[in-house]
């Protein structure tokens, strides 16, 4: 897949091949349904991002809103970036256990879950991870890490 140039989520989805768009749309629907209050959906870094608005946390390390979750179509796979998992070993353990219970293979980096289709994900577990961290708690965690 070529690099995306869209500046809106609708434009991004329109650029995707149909089979890829269907998987991204399915995962996006779970994220939007389970996303705690306050986080905002936007485009950044060529992917759909769910982040803490700068109005709620203006003092970030790079001047960008704190990324909570992101969803992208990469060249060889789809990617779901789950920052709460990266910041919380208990959530990482729950994610791994959820994949195992569902009989699905987890292909993961530090926060990136790589997959080819939404069928490769235990969507209920993904929804639970997305719902796990209210915005105020996420900001507090990010600030505590920054102080170190």
Secondary structure, DSSP 8 states (H G I E B T S, - for coil): ------SSHHHHHHHS-HHHHHHHHHHHHHHHHH--TTEEEEEETTEEEEEE-TTT----TTSS-EEEEEEEE-SSSEEEEEHHHHH-HHHHHHHHHHHHHHT---EE-SSEEEESSGGGS-HHHHHHHHHT--HHHHHHHHHHHHH-
